[in-house]
Amino acid sequence: MAPMKQVAALVGALATSVSAHGLLSKITVDGTEYEAYNPSFQYQDPAPEVIEWSCPECQDNGYVDPTMYTDVTKIACHKDATAGAKVASVKAGGSIDIQWTTWPESHKGPVLDYLAKVDDATATESGDLQFFKIDQKGYTDSTWASDELLSNNLTWTVTVPSDIASGQYVLRHEIIALHSAGQEDGAQNYPKCINIEVTDGGSTSPSGETADKFYTPSDAGLLVNIYSGDLSGYEIPGPALYDASGSSSGSGSTAAASSAVATSAAASSAAATSAVATSAAVTSATSSAVQATSTSLAQDVQNVQTTQTTAIVTSTVNAAASEAPAATSAADPLVSQIASISTDIPSAIYTSILPTAIPTGIASNGSGSVPSSPIPQGVTIKDLLEWLSYAMRTYVKGERKSEGNSRAQSQSQSQRQHARSF
């Protein structure tokens, strides 16, 4: 029984304390490295002072979903985030490298960056931030912006516009994961806010808007099936990029580019149009088949992800029950606990790398005891559940067998003694 309880306790502790892919690792501003925020800071006294906004509600891999788009306290800088206590200095035209702790390869989507000018970044509130967009990247040449972040050591580089006025700003950096965006309210927004002070700036002070005006759940770039269809025309959500000349550019296009497209279209010949139509006719049936197959495959993958955890734990529980029928009543509470854990683990973090360090400065994290020991790097919930399954099959069976052998030996010895007495 002891191994069962120990393994279940370990899984329970990790399931309640996991911090997956929703956190930053560090922020490098004009070559100076700054510590990023971690939810464990709220339990430390005094809490470390950082340039990133604090987010006590970000203890899991929590995201902002489309139902929260109209709540500025959620969508601006993440759930109920508050201003960072420090400000980092950067020259206009300088760069800021933002590194994430981890990011699942499956969570594909765009990366966007905004700025909001403020008097004092450490004393402002999310509802007061008037953001203008300075950078965005979506889907280009079969590659998502999130793929580029992964290939660049989980780092995204933001260039501060050289023409904006000097002063303090809040930088809003955001990844939008679209792996579940084929269904209503399936997009996942991960916004982060960072305090900076721009020096040696220009004279431009772009107008902005509050974050609750950025998106609607039905935006083409937020309600989209990324597993089928032509994604070359993917529309990056949110307001247009700011333009120092006074005009605006949406989804990375400019007025000059639009003019070029129009000119090219006007110059197209009837023969070219006919060729395109012919090509479309020839490939129509194949494209339809491929799209239908891709859609079906994507749905199958999603169904598998959402059932993997329950399937593993269910088979483990059944195996343990069949191998130890004599102790069913004693194991029932543990069986229920493990089954409950399996249904509480979000499928999105099933294969995400877990944090390895023990939370410091507290005896409890508010939702269960913290782990007493660190775990090796690279461990996932999937790994832990597989080890739990192995432990229950091996140790529980071994304990039952050992107990059964002991009882059998004792009974046999008693019978022999009884026989000799006659």
C-alpha positions in Angstrom: 0.0 0.0 0.0 2.8 2.4 0.8 4.1 2.7 -2.8 0.6 3.3 -4.1 0.1 6.2 -1.7 3.5 7.7 -2.3 3.1 7.7 -6.1 -0.4 9.0 -6.0 0.7 11.8 -3.6 3.5 12.8 -6.0 1.1 13.0 -9.0 -1.4 15.0 -7.0 1.2 17.5 -5.8 2.5 18.0 -9.3 -1.0 18.2 -10.9 -1.8 21.1 -8.6 1.5 23.0 -8.8 2.4 22.6 -12.4 3.5 25.8 -14.3 3.7 24.9 -17.9 4.1 27.1 -21.0 2.6 30.4 -19.8 5.6 32.0 -18.2 8.6 34.0 -19.2 12.2 32.9 -18.4 14.1 36.2 -18.7 14.0 39.6 -20.5 17.1 41.1 -22.0 16.7 44.9 -22.7 19.5 46.5 -24.7 21.9 43.8 -23.6 21.0 44.0 -19.9 19.3 40.8 -18.5 16.3 41.1 -16.2 14.6 38.5 -14.1 11.1 37.6 -15.3 8.0 37.3 -13.1 7.1 33.9 -11.5 3.8 33.3 -9.6 5.8 31.9 -6.7 6.9 35.5 -5.9 3.6 36.2 -4.2 4.6 33.8 -1.4 7.9 35.5 -0.8 8.4 38.3 1.7 9.7 40.6 0.3 8.7 39.6 -3.2 11.4 40.2 -5.9 11.0 43.4 -7.8 10.9 42.8 -11.6 10.0 44.7 -14.8 7.3 42.3 -15.8 3.8 42.7 -14.5 2.7 40.4 -11.7 0.1 37.8 -12.3 -0.8 35.7 -9.2 -3.5 34.0 -11.3 -0.9 32.5 -13.7 0.0 29.6 -11.5 -0.9 27.1 -14.2 -0.5 27.4 -17.9 -3.6 29.5 -17.9 -4.5 31.5 -20.9 -7.0 34.3 -21.7 -9.9 32.8 -23.7 -12.2 34.7 -26.1 -14.9 35.0 -23.4 -12.6 37.4 -21.6 -11.8 39.7 -24.6 -14.1 42.4 -23.3 -12.6 42.4 -19.8 -9.6 44.7 -19.9 -8.2 43.4 -16.6 -7.9 40.0 -18.2 -6.8 40.6 -21.8 -4.5 43.6 -21.3 -1.6 42.0 -19.4 -3.1 38.6 -18.4 -5.6 37.8 -15.6 -5.8 40.6 -13.0 -2.1 41.5 -13.6 -0.6 44.5 -11.8 2.2 46.8 -12.7 5.8 45.6 -12.3 7.9 47.4 -9.6 10.9 48.2 -11.9 11.5 49.8 -15.3 14.2 48.9 -17.8 15.8 51.5 -20.0 16.1 51.1 -23.8 17.2 53.5 -26.5 14.8 54.1 -29.4 15.7 51.6 -32.1 17.1 49.2 -29.5 16.0 45.6 -29.0 14.3 43.6 -26.3 14.7 39.8 -26.2 11.9 38.0 -24.5 12.5 34.4 -23.6 9.8 31.9 -22.6 10.3 29.0 -20.2 8.9 26.6 -22.7 6.4 26.5 -25.5 4.6 23.4 -27.0 5.3 22.8 -30.6 1.6 22.1 -31.1 0.5 25.5 -29.9 0.9 27.3 -33.3 -0.1 30.9 -33.8 0.9 34.5 -34.3 3.2 36.7 -32.1 2.2 40.4 -31.5 3.7 43.3 -29.7 2.2 46.6 -28.5 3.3 49.7 -26.7 1.3 52.1 -24.4 2.8 55.4 -23.3 2.4 56.1 -19.6 3.6 58.7 -17.0 4.7 56.1 -14.5 4.8 52.4 -15.6 5.0 51.2 -12.0 1.8 53.0 -10.9 -0.5 52.5 -13.9 -3.4 50.0 -14.3 -4.4 47.8 -17.1 -7.6 49.7 -17.9 -5.6 52.9 -18.5 -3.2 51.5 -21.1 -3.8 52.8 -24.6 -1.9 50.4 -26.8 -0.7 50.8 -30.4 0.7 47.8 -32.3 4.4 47.9 -33.3 5.1 44.4 -34.5 3.2 41.3 -35.6 3.9 38.0 -37.4 1.5 35.2 -38.3 1.9 32.5 -41.0 4.6 32.9 -43.6 6.0 30.2 -46.0 4.3 27.4 -44.1 5.8 28.6 -40.8 4.0 30.1 -37.8 5.6 32.9 -35.7 5.5 30.5 -32.8 7.7 28.1 -34.8 10.2 30.8 -35.2 10.2 31.5 -31.4 10.9 27.8 -30.8 13.8 27.7 -33.3 15.3 30.8 -31.7 15.8 29.3 -28.2 12.2 30.2 -27.1 13.1 33.9 -27.7 11.3 36.7 -29.5 13.1 39.9 -30.3 11.2 43.2 -30.3 12.7 46.3 -31.9 11.6 49.5 -30.3 10.6 52.0 -33.0 13.2 54.7 -33.5 10.7 57.4 -34.1 8.5 57.2 -31.0 8.9 59.9 -28.3 11.0 59.3 -25.2 9.3 58.3 -22.0 7.9 55.3 -20.1 5.9 52.7 -21.9 4.3 49.3 -21.1 5.3 46.7 -23.7 2.6 44.1 -24.3 4.0 40.9 -25.8 1.6 38.2 -26.8 1.4 34.7 -28.3 -2.0 33.4 -29.5 -2.2 29.6 -29.7 -4.6 28.4 -32.3 -4.4 24.6 -32.0 -8.0 24.5 -30.7 -9.3 27.6 -32.6 -11.3 25.6 -35.0 -14.1 25.6 -32.5 -15.9 28.6 -30.8 -13.8 30.2 -28.0 -10.9 27.9 -28.7 -8.2 30.5 -29.2 -5.7 30.9 -26.3 -4.1 34.3 -25.6 -1.0 34.6 -23.6 -0.3 38.3 -23.0 2.7 39.6 -21.0 3.4 43.2 -20.0 6.9 44.7 -19.4 7.8 48.2 -18.1 10.4 50.1 -20.2 11.6 53.6 -20.6 12.6 54.8 -24.1 15.5 57.2 -24.3 16.8 59.2 -27.3 13.4 59.0 -29.0 11.8 60.9 -31.8 8.7 63.0 -31.9 6.0 60.4 -32.8 3.3 59.7 -30.2 0.9 57.2 -31.8 -2.7 57.0 -30.6 -3.9 53.8 -29.1 -6.8 51.9 -27.6 -7.5 49.8 -24.6 -6.9 46.0 -25.0 -10.6 45.2 -24.6 -11.1 46.7 -28.1 -8.5 44.4 -29.8 -10.4 41.2 -30.6 -13.8 39.6 -31.0 -14.3 35.8 -30.7 -15.4 35.6 -34.4 -12.3 37.4 -35.9 -11.0 35.5 -38.8 -7.6 35.1 -37.2 -9.1 33.8 -34.0 -11.8 31.4 -35.2 -9.8 29.3 -37.7 -9.0 25.7 -38.4 -5.2 25.6 -38.8 -5.3 21.9 -39.8 -7.0 22.4 -43.2 -7.4 24.8 -46.0 -5.0 27.4 -47.4 -3.4 29.4 -44.6 -1.4 31.7 -46.8 -4.1 34.3 -46.4 -4.2 34.1 -42.6 -5.4 37.4 -41.1 -3.5 38.5 -38.0 -6.0 39.6 -35.4 -6.0 43.0 -33.6 -5.6 46.6 -34.7 -3.4 47.7 -37.6 0.3 48.3 -37.2 1.0 52.0 -36.3 2.6 54.0 -39.1 4.7 57.1 -38.3 3.5 58.7 -41.6 0.0 58.8 -40.2 -1.5 56.0 -42.3 -2.1 52.5 -40.9 -1.2 49.0 -42.1 -3.1 45.9 -41.1 -1.9 42.4 -41.1 1.6 43.5 -42.2 0.4 45.1 -45.5 1.0 48.7 -46.5 -0.8 51.1 -48.8 2.0 50.8 -51.3 1.7 47.0 -51.3 -2.1 47.3 -51.8 -1.4 49.5 -54.8 1.1 47.1 -56.2 -1.4 44.2 -55.9 -4.1 46.3 -57.6 -1.8 47.2 -60.5 -0.7 43.6 -60.9 -4.3 42.4 -61.0 -5.2 45.0 -63.7 -2.2 43.9 -65.8 -3.2 40.2 -65.7 -4.1 38.9 -69.1 -7.2 36.8 -70.1 -4.8 33.9 -70.9 -3.4 34.0 -67.3 -6.9 34.1 -65.9 -7.9 31.1 -68.0 -4.8 29.2 -66.9 -5.6 29.7 -63.3 -9.2 28.6 -63.8 -8.1 25.5 -65.6 -5.6 24.6 -62.9 -8.2 25.1 -60.2 -10.6 22.8 -62.0 -8.0 20.1 -62.4 -7.0 20.1 -58.7 -10.5 20.8 -57.2 -11.3 17.2 -56.4 -7.9 16.5 -54.9 -7.9 19.6 -52.8 -11.4 18.7 -51.4 -10.2 15.2 -50.5 -7.1 16.5 -48.8 -9.0 19.1 -46.8 -11.6 16.5 -45.7 -8.8 14.1 -44.6 -6.9 16.9 -42.8 -10.0 18.0 -40.9 -10.8 14.4 -39.9 -7.2 13.8 -38.8 -7.1 17.0 -36.7 -10.3 16.0 -35.0 -8.9 12.5 -34.3 -5.7 14.0 -32.8 -7.7 16.3 -30.6 -9.9 13.4 -29.4 -6.8 11.3 -28.6 -5.3 14.2 -26.6 -8.3 14.7 -24.5 -8.7 10.9 -23.7 -5.1 9.9 -23.2 -4.8 10.7 -19.5 -8.1 9.1 -18.5 -7.3 6.0 -20.5 -3.9 5.5 -18.9 -5.2 6.0 -15.3 -8.4 3.9 -16.0 -6.3 0.9 -17.2 -4.0 1.4 -14.2 -6.9 1.3 -11.7 -8.4 -1.7 -13.3 -5.1 -3.6 -13.3 -4.5 -2.8 -9.7 -8.1 -3.9 -8.7 -7.8 -7.2 -10.5 -4.4 -8.0 -9.0 -5.4 -7.2 -5.5 -9.1 -8.2 -4.9 -8.5 -8.8 -1.2 -7.7 -5.2 -0.6 -10.4 -3.6 -2.7 -12.1 -1.8 0.1 -8.9 -0.3 1.4 -7.8 0.8 -2.1 -11.2 2.3 -3.1 -10.4 5.9 -1.8 -7.1 5.9 -3.6 -8.7 4.6 -6.8 -11.2 7.5 -6.6 -8.4 10.0 -6.0 -6.4 8.9 -9.0 -9.5 8.9 -11.2 -10.3 12.4 -10.1 -6.7 13.6 -10.8 -6.9 12.1 -14.3 -10.0 14.1 -15.2 -8.6 17.4 -13.7 -5.4 17.5 -15.8 -5.9 19.6 -18.9 -5.0 17.8 -22.1 -3.0 20.8 -23.3 -0.4 20.2 -20.5 -0.3 16.4 -20.9 3.0 16.3 -22.7 4.3 19.7 -21.5 7.6 19.8 -19.6 7.1 20.3 -15.9 9.0 22.7 -13.7 11.8 21.1 -11.7 12.4 23.4 -8.7 10.6 23.3 -5.4 8.5 26.5 -4.8 10.3 28.5 -2.1 9.2 30.6 0.9 5.9 28.7 1.7 4.6 25.6 3.3 1.6 25.3 1.0 0.7 26.7 -2.5 -2.9 27.2 -1.5 -4.2 24.2 -3.5 -2.3 21.3 -1.8 1.1 20.6 -0.3 4.1 21.6 -2.4 6.6 18.9 -3.6 9.2 18.0 -1.1 11.9 17.2 -3.7 12.8 18.4 -7.1 12.2 16.3 -10.2 14.6 15.6 -13.1 14.4 18.0 -16.1 12.2 17.1 -19.0 9.6 15.2 -17.0 5.9 15.4 -18.2 2.6 14.5 -16.7 2.5 11.6 -19.3 5.8 10.3 -17.9 4.5 10.5 -14.3 1.3 8.6 -15.1 3.2 5.9 -17.0 5.4 5.4 -13.9 2.3 5.4 -11.7 0.9 2.7 -13.9 4.1 0.7 -13.6 4.3 1.1 -9.9 0.8 0.0 -9.3 1.2 -3.1 -11.5 4.6 -4.0 -10.0 4.7 -3.0 -6.4 1.0 -3.5 -5.5 1.1 -7.0 -7.1 4.4 -7.7 -5.4 3.0 -6.7 -2.0 -0.1 -8.8 -2.5 2.0 -11.8 -3.6 4.4 -11.4 -0.7 1.5 -11.1 1.8 -0.2 -14.1 0.2 3.0 -16.2 0.4 3.5 -15.3 4.0 -0.1 -16.3 4.9 0.3 -19.5 2.9 3.5 -20.4 4.7 2.1 -19.6 8.1 -1.0 -21.7 7.4 1.1 -24.6 6.1 3.3 -24.5 9.2 0.3 -24.5 11.4 -1.2 -27.5 9.6 2.1 -29.4 10.0 2.2 -28.7 13.7 -1.4 -29.7 14.0 -0.7 -33.0 12.3 2.3 -33.8 14.5 0.1 -33.3 17.6 -1.9 -36.5 16.7 
